[in-house]
């Protein structure tokens, strides 16, 4: 009678734990990013969040002509200058600069309890910019649940649209 040979390479019941993605490693990445952004390569912006309680939004469209803002907040972030956005219409050519503000997500949410939303304004350089779209493109170690960045695409606000006072 032939003896059955046991395969020494068997499939494990559960996959191995991920490498280098424990909470300690995520905290280390946060600490390094905080230090780099705040002390080495970051720029300072002034962030003007919309007051959701005091702004009167339209019931159907969810928009508001007169927005109420909370007090401004100084934030260290990475700012990249983009190209100009050019729009041609019946009144002529409208050419406005755009920037992308890269916020450190854990620093904002955990430490400052701040949530970036579209429609908020930022002051960078000597111009006001409105946040027109948000994205969370970077993750720590490729882990889907470990988002580390909020990229806010901003376009220069027209003169008279936003009054910081």
DOMARGU-85170 format. One record per residue (C-alpha): residue number from 1; z, y, x. Coordinates in Angstrom, 3 decimals, decimal comma. Each point is the difference from the previous one (the first is absolute). Layout:
<atom><resi>NUM</resi><w>Z</w><v>Y</v><u>X</u></atom>
...
This chain:
<atom><resi>1</resi><w>0,000</w><v>0,000</v><u>0,000</u></atom>
<atom><resi>2</resi><w>-1,036</w><v>3,336</v><u>1,386</u></atom>
<atom><resi>3</resi><w>2,687</w><v>2,553</v><u>0,520</u></atom>
<atom><resi>4</resi><w>-0,809</w><v>3,459</v><u>-1,445</u></atom>
<atom><resi>5</resi><w>0,188</w><v>2,648</v><u>2,588</u></atom>
<atom><resi>6</resi><w>1,882</w><v>3,155</v><u>-1,001</u></atom>
<atom><resi>7</resi><w>-1,932</w><v>3,197</v><u>0,694</u></atom>
<atom><resi>8</resi><w>2,037</w><v>2,126</v><u>2,388</u></atom>
<atom><resi>9</resi><w>-1,747</w><v>3,204</v><u>-1,167</u></atom>
<atom><resi>10</resi><w>1,188</w><v>0,373</v><u>-3,568</u></atom>
<atom><resi>11</resi><w>-0,376</w><v>3,053</v><u>-2,168</u></atom>
<atom><resi>12</resi><w>3,316</w><v>1,890</v><u>-0,293</u></atom>
<atom><resi>13</resi><w>1,415</w><v>0,531</v><u>-3,472</u></atom>
<atom><resi>14</resi><w>0,261</w><v>3,767</v><u>0,418</u></atom>
<atom><resi>15</resi><w>-1,870</w><v>2,351</v><u>2,311</u></atom>
<atom><resi>16</resi><w>1,911</w><v>1,314</v><u>3,003</u></atom>
<atom><resi>17</resi><w>1,684</w><v>3,386</v><u>-0,337</u></atom>
<atom><resi>18</resi><w>-2,138</w><v>2,970</v><u>1,086</u></atom>
<atom><resi>19</resi><w>0,362</w><v>1,071</v><u>3,595</u></atom>
<atom><resi>20</resi><w>1,588</w><v>3,357</v><u>0,850</u></atom>
<atom><resi>21</resi><w>0,229</w><v>1,306</v><u>-3,555</u></atom>
<atom><resi>22</resi><w>3,706</w><v>-0,176</v><u>-0,689</u></atom>
<atom><resi>23</resi><w>1,941</w><v>3,045</v><u>-1,173</u></atom>
<atom><resi>24</resi><w>1,138</w><v>0,718</v><u>3,566</u></atom>
<atom><resi>25</resi><w>-3,604</w><v>0,333</v><u>1,182</u></atom>
<atom><resi>26</resi><w>-0,912</w><v>2,204</v><u>-2,969</u></atom>
<atom><resi>27</resi><w>2,995</w><v>2,238</v><u>0,740</u></atom>
<atom><resi>28</resi><w>-1,071</w><v>0,223</v><u>3,649</u></atom>
<atom><resi>29</resi><w>-3,499</w><v>1,084</v><u>-1,041</u></atom>
<atom><resi>30</resi><w>1,533</w><v>2,634</v><u>-2,306</u></atom>
<atom><resi>31</resi><w>2,250</w><v>1,308</v><u>2,762</u></atom>
<atom><resi>32</resi><w>-2,875</w><v>0,263</v><u>2,494</u></atom>
<atom><resi>33</resi><w>-2,274</w><v>1,692</v><u>-2,547</u></atom>
<atom><resi>34</resi><w>2,737</w><v>2,464</v><u>-0,970</u></atom>
<atom><resi>35</resi><w>0,500</w><v>0,996</v><u>3,615</u></atom>
<atom><resi>36</resi><w>-3,711</w><v>0,284</v><u>0,793</u></atom>
<atom><resi>37</resi><w>-0,828</w><v>2,027</v><u>-3,097</u></atom>
<atom><resi>38</resi><w>3,002</w><v>2,318</v><u>0,213</u></atom>
<atom><resi>39</resi><w>0,225</w><v>0,564</v><u>3,753</u></atom>
<atom><resi>40</resi><w>-3,333</w><v>-0,750</v><u>1,635</u></atom>
<atom><resi>41</resi><w>-3,231</w><v>0,119</v><u>-2,015</u></atom>
<atom><resi>42</resi><w>0,867</w><v>1,162</v><u>-3,498</u></atom>
<atom><resi>43</resi><w>-0,798</w><v>3,335</v><u>-1,569</u></atom>
<atom><resi>44</resi><w>2,212</w><v>1,775</v><u>-2,476</u></atom>
<atom><resi>45</resi><w>-1,245</w><v>0,714</v><u>-3,494</u></atom>
<atom><resi>46</resi><w>1,681</w><v>1,596</v><u>-2,975</u></atom>
<atom><resi>47</resi><w>-0,197</w><v>-2,170</v><u>-3,100</u></atom>
<atom><resi>48</resi><w>0,125</w><v>1,468</v><u>-3,529</u></atom>
<atom><resi>49</resi><w>0,733</w><v>-2,756</v><u>-2,563</u></atom>
<atom><resi>50</resi><w>-0,705</w><v>0,507</v><u>-3,703</u></atom>
<atom><resi>51</resi><w>3,047</w><v>0,091</v><u>-2,261</u></atom>
<atom><resi>52</resi><w>-0,769</w><v>-2,659</v><u>-2,594</u></atom>
<atom><resi>53</resi><w>2,862</w><v>1,091</v><u>-2,271</u></atom>
<atom><resi>54</resi><w>-0,920</w><v>3,705</v><u>-0,073</u></atom>
<atom><resi>55</resi><w>-3,796</w><v>-0,211</v><u>-0,096</u></atom>
<atom><resi>56</resi><w>-1,578</w><v>-0,034</v><u>-3,446</u></atom>
<atom><resi>57</resi><w>-2,677</w><v>-2,723</v><u>0,112</u></atom>
<atom><resi>58</resi><w>-2,681</w><v>-0,417</v><u>-2,682</u></atom>
<atom><resi>59</resi><w>0,848</w><v>-3,003</v><u>-2,201</u></atom>
<atom><resi>60</resi><w>-3,528</w><v>-1,432</v><u>-0,031</u></atom>
<atom><resi>61</resi><w>-1,407</w><v>0,882</v><u>3,430</u></atom>
<atom><resi>62</resi><w>3,188</w><v>0,057</v><u>2,073</u></atom>
<atom><resi>63</resi><w>-1,031</w><v>3,251</v><u>1,687</u></atom>
<atom><resi>64</resi><w>1,695</w><v>3,372</v><u>0,216</u></atom>
<atom><resi>65</resi><w>-1,418</w><v>3,452</v><u>0,606</u></atom>
<atom><resi>66</resi><w>3,330</w><v>1,444</v><u>1,113</u></atom>
<atom><resi>67</resi><w>1,905</w><v>-2,309</v><u>2,308</u></atom>
<atom><resi>68</resi><w>3,624</w><v>0,474</v><u>0,987</u></atom>
<atom><resi>69</resi><w>0,951</w><v>-0,984</v><u>3,527</u></atom>
<atom><resi>70</resi><w>3,232</w><v>-1,115</v><u>1,621</u></atom>
<atom><resi>71</resi><w>1,251</w><v>1,772</v><u>3,157</u></atom>
<atom><resi>72</resi><w>-2,177</w><v>-0,623</v><u>3,077</u></atom>
<atom><resi>73</resi><w>0,879</w><v>-2,767</v><u>2,448</u></atom>
<atom><resi>74</resi><w>-0,734</w><v>-0,081</v><u>3,746</u></atom>
<atom><resi>75</resi><w>-1,524</w><v>-3,362</v><u>0,949</u></atom>
<atom><resi>76</resi><w>-1,206</w><v>-1,366</v><u>3,314</u></atom>
<atom><resi>77</resi><w>-3,281</w><v>-1,851</v><u>-0,420</u></atom>
<atom><resi>78</resi><w>-3,266</w><v>-0,704</v><u>1,769</u></atom>
<atom><resi>79</resi><w>-2,791</w><v>2,300</v><u>-1,140</u></atom>
<atom><resi>80</resi><w>-3,658</w><v>-0,662</v><u>0,689</u></atom>
<atom><resi>81</resi><w>-2,583</w><v>2,681</v><u>-0,615</u></atom>
<atom><resi>82</resi><w>-2,970</w><v>-1,250</v><u>-1,974</u></atom>
<atom><resi>83</resi><w>-3,390</w><v>1,534</v><u>-0,613</u></atom>
<atom><resi>84</resi><w>-0,738</w><v>2,706</v><u>-2,516</u></atom>
<atom><resi>85</resi><w>-0,646</w><v>-0,990</v><u>-3,596</u></atom>
<atom><resi>86</resi><w>-3,049</w><v>1,828</v><u>-1,298</u></atom>
<atom><resi>87</resi><w>-0,780</w><v>0,282</v><u>-3,704</u></atom>
<atom><resi>88</resi><w>-3,036</w><v>1,818</v><u>-1,365</u></atom>
<atom><resi>89</resi><w>0,048</w><v>1,267</v><u>-3,572</u></atom>
<atom><resi>90</resi><w>-1,440</w><v>2,831</v><u>-2,130</u></atom>
<atom><resi>91</resi><w>2,259</w><v>2,537</v><u>1,714</u></atom>
<atom><resi>92</resi><w>-1,032</w><v>-0,865</v><u>3,557</u></atom>
<atom><resi>93</resi><w>1,367</w><v>-2,130</v><u>2,804</u></atom>
<atom><resi>94</resi><w>3,688</w><v>-0,853</v><u>0,168</u></atom>
<atom><resi>95</resi><w>1,023</w><v>-1,178</v><u>3,468</u></atom>
<atom><resi>96</resi><w>3,645</w><v>-0,974</v><u>0,517</u></atom>
<atom><resi>97</resi><w>1,727</w><v>-1,814</v><u>2,876</u></atom>
<atom><resi>98</resi><w>1,753</w><v>-3,323</v><u>-0,566</u></atom>
<atom><resi>99</resi><w>2,863</w><v>-1,700</v><u>1,832</u></atom>
<atom><resi>100</resi><w>1,681</w><v>-3,387</v><u>-0,172</u></atom>
<atom><resi>101</resi><w>3,795</w><v>0,016</v><u>0,263</u></atom>
<atom><resi>102</resi><w>1,443</w><v>-3,302</v><u>1,198</u></atom>
<atom><resi>103</resi><w>3,565</w><v>-0,273</v><u>-1,299</u></atom>
<atom><resi>104</resi><w>2,443</w><v>-2,635</v><u>1,291</u></atom>
<atom><resi>105</resi><w>0,797</w><v>-1,785</v><u>-3,263</u></atom>
<atom><resi>106</resi><w>3,435</w><v>-1,446</v><u>0,791</u></atom>
<atom><resi>107</resi><w>1,152</w><v>3,323</v><u>1,453</u></atom>
<atom><resi>108</resi><w>-0,974</w><v>1,816</v><u>-3,200</u></atom>
<atom><resi>109</resi><w>1,192</w><v>-2,553</v><u>-2,534</u></atom>
<atom><resi>110</resi><w>3,162</w><v>-1,345</v><u>1,644</u></atom>
<atom><resi>111</resi><w>1,259</w><v>2,983</v><u>1,981</u></atom>
<atom><resi>112</resi><w>-1,226</w><v>3,029</v><u>-1,973</u></atom>
<atom><resi>113</resi><w>-0,402</w><v>-1,576</v><u>-3,466</u></atom>
<atom><resi>114</resi><w>-3,386</w><v>1,677</v><u>-0,378</u></atom>
<atom><resi>115</resi><w>-3,043</w><v>-1,389</v><u>-1,779</u></atom>
<atom><resi>116</resi><w>-3,378</w><v>1,547</v><u>0,781</u></atom>
<atom><resi>117</resi><w>-2,242</w><v>0,505</v><u>-3,035</u></atom>
<atom><resi>118</resi><w>-3,491</w><v>1,296</v><u>-0,624</u></atom>
<atom><resi>119</resi><w>-0,026</w><v>3,648</v><u>-1,020</u></atom>
<atom><resi>120</resi><w>2,795</w><v>0,997</v><u>2,384</u></atom>
<atom><resi>121</resi><w>-0,707</w><v>2,621</v><u>2,665</u></atom>
<atom><resi>122</resi><w>0,535</w><v>0,084</v><u>3,758</u></atom>
<atom><resi>123</resi><w>-0,010</w><v>2,963</v><u>2,350</u></atom>
<atom><resi>124</resi><w>-1,560</w><v>-0,730</v><u>3,376</u></atom>
<atom><resi>125</resi><w>-1,033</w><v>2,560</v><u>2,583</u></atom>
<atom><resi>126</resi><w>-0,511</w><v>3,108</v><u>-2,076</u></atom>
<atom><resi>127</resi><w>-1,549</w><v>-1,647</v><u>-3,075</u></atom>
<atom><resi>128</resi><w>1,123</w><v>-1,724</v><u>-3,172</u></atom>
<atom><resi>129</resi><w>-1,526</w><v>-3,372</v><u>-0,809</u></atom>
<atom><resi>130</resi><w>0,114</w><v>-1,983</v><u>-3,244</u></atom>
<atom><resi>131</resi><w>0,462</w><v>-3,766</v><u>0,153</u></atom>
<atom><resi>132</resi><w>-3,005</w><v>-1,507</v><u>-1,778</u></atom>
<atom><resi>133</resi><w>0,369</w><v>-3,709</v><u>0,814</u></atom>
<atom><resi>134</resi><w>2,562</w><v>-2,403</v><u>1,442</u></atom>
<atom><resi>135</resi><w>-0,433</w><v>-3,240</v><u>1,895</u></atom>
<atom><resi>136</resi><w>2,315</w><v>-2,456</v><u>1,778</u></atom>
<atom><resi>137</resi><w>-2,286</w><v>-1,468</v><u>2,646</u></atom>
<atom><resi>138</resi><w>2,385</w><v>-1,273</v><u>2,687</u></atom>
<atom><resi>139</resi><w>2,401</w><v>-2,899</v><u>-0,191</u></atom>
<atom><resi>140</resi><w>2,534</w><v>-1,282</v><u>2,504</u></atom>
<atom><resi>141</resi><w>-1,305</w><v>-3,159</v><u>1,675</u></atom>
<atom><resi>142</resi><w>-2,593</w><v>-0,402</v><u>-2,768</u></atom>
<atom><resi>143</resi><w>2,686</w><v>-0,805</v><u>-2,576</u></atom>
<atom><resi>144</resi><w>-1,201</w><v>1,204</v><u>-3,414</u></atom>
<atom><resi>145</resi><w>3,509</w><v>0,928</v><u>-1,170</u></atom>
<atom><resi>146</resi><w>0,815</w><v>2,037</v><u>3,127</u></atom>
<atom><resi>147</resi><w>-1,957</w><v>3,198</v><u>-0,536</u></atom>
<atom><resi>148</resi><w>0,825</w><v>2,568</v><u>2,656</u></atom>
<atom><resi>149</resi><w>-2,304</w><v>2,936</v><u>-0,639</u></atom>
<atom><resi>150</resi><w>-1,039</w><v>2,286</v><u>-2,806</u></atom>
<atom><resi>151</resi><w>-3,299</w><v>1,725</v><u>0,763</u></atom>
<atom><resi>152</resi><w>-0,493</w><v>3,105</v><u>-2,140</u></atom>
<atom><resi>153</resi><w>-3,484</w><v>1,477</v><u>-0,067</u></atom>
<atom><resi>154</resi><w>0,332</w><v>3,739</v><u>-0,556</u></atom>
<atom><resi>155</resi><w>-2,489</w><v>2,762</v><u>-0,703</u></atom>
<atom><resi>156</resi><w>0,608</w><v>3,705</v><u>0,617</u></atom>
<atom><resi>157</resi><w>1,303</w><v>1,728</v><u>-3,100</u></atom>
<atom><resi>158</resi><w>-2,057</w><v>2,897</v><u>-1,270</u></atom>
<atom><resi>159</resi><w>1,515</w><v>3,432</v><u>0,418</u></atom>
<atom><resi>160</resi><w>2,166</w><v>0,838</v><u>-2,997</u></atom>
<atom><resi>161</resi><w>0,327</w><v>-3,620</v><u>-1,153</u></atom>
<atom><resi>162</resi><w>3,375</w><v>-0,586</v><u>1,561</u></atom>
<atom><resi>163</resi><w>2,749</w><v>2,561</v><u>0,485</u></atom>
<atom><resi>164</resi><w>2,849</w><v>-1,177</v><u>2,212</u></atom>
<atom><resi>165</resi><w>2,400</w><v>2,701</v><u>-1,192</u></atom>
